[in-house]
């Protein structure tokens, strides 16, 4: 929601961060994708969440064509998608490492009551 609001503000309204906007796009979607991916219980759902987030990212880019001072940029969408992809890979690696050590590999397993 915050990403959508900030992305659809007219150009010049959002504060300038003094860094590449592509790095901002990448980092924002890396964080959002990581949170979304960690909230899923399996790889298939994670893929759906990340794909849906990428689709929303594309929709935001299209909507920006109607916002004064904003424009559609393919490279913004690419940066967003790369952030989402890296988030997915990082979560898969995290879960895999946990499974290899005999520890819970996902958030669902952490919530299960201990066996008696």
N, C-alpha and C positions, 0 to 999 in steps of 0.2 A: 504494500500500500504506500509506504513512504517513498519507495523507488518510483512508483507511478506518479505520485504528486510532484516530486522534484523534477521528474523527467518532462512533465507537461507544463511546468511554469514557463512563462514567456522568457525569451532569451535576455540575459542580463539581470534577471531577478534573483536567481540562485547565486549564492556566494561563490566567488572564484577561489579555487583551492591552491592555485599556483603550480599544479602538476598537470601532466598530460591527461586530457579527458579520456583517452583510451585506457590509461592505467586506472582511472576512477571507475570506468565501466567494468573493467576486468575484476578489480578488487571488490566492487559492490556485488557483482553476480557470483564471485567466488564465495563470499560470505553468505549470500542468500541461498545459493545452491548447496553449500555445506550444511546450513541449518535445515533446509528442506530434505536433503538426502539423509541426514541423521534421524529425521523424524519418521522415516519409512522403515518397514520391517523386513523388506527383502529387495534384491536387486531389480526385480521387475517393476516394483512400485517406485523404486528410486529413479529408474529410467523414465517412468511416466511423469514423475514430479519434475525432473530436470527438463524433459521435452516440453511439458506444459509451461514451465517458466521461460524457456527459450521462445515459445510461441507468443507469450505475453510480451516478451522483450521486443519481438518483431512488430507486434501490434502497437506498442508504444512508439516505436520508430515511425510507423505509418501515421499515427495520430499526430506526431510532431509536425507533420506537413501543414496542419491546420493551426498551429500555434505561432503567433508572431515571434520572429527572431529565432525560430527553431527550424530544423530541416531533417529529412530522412538521411541517415548515413549508414551505408552498409558496414563500414569499419566499426561503428559502434555495436552493431549487431554481432559482428565477428568477435569483438572483444568480450561482449556479454557471454556469447556461446563458449568461448575458450575458458572463461571463468567458471561457467557451469560444468564444463567437461573436466577441468582440473578438480573441482569440488567432488564430482562423482568418483573420479579415480582415487582421490585421497580417502574418501569414506570407504571405498571398497578395500583399499590397502589397510586401513585401520581395522576394519572388520575381519579381514583375512589374518592379520597379525594377531588379533585377539583369539581367533579360532585356533591358530597354530599353537598358542601357548596354553590351550585348555581353558581360556577365560571366555566369558560371554562375548559374543561377536556382535551383538547389537543391543539397542536400548530395551527391546522387549525382554531379552534374557535377563537384563539387570533388574527388571521389575518382578520377575517370577519369585514366589516365596521359596525359601530353601526347602530341600527335600528332607523328609524325616525318616 
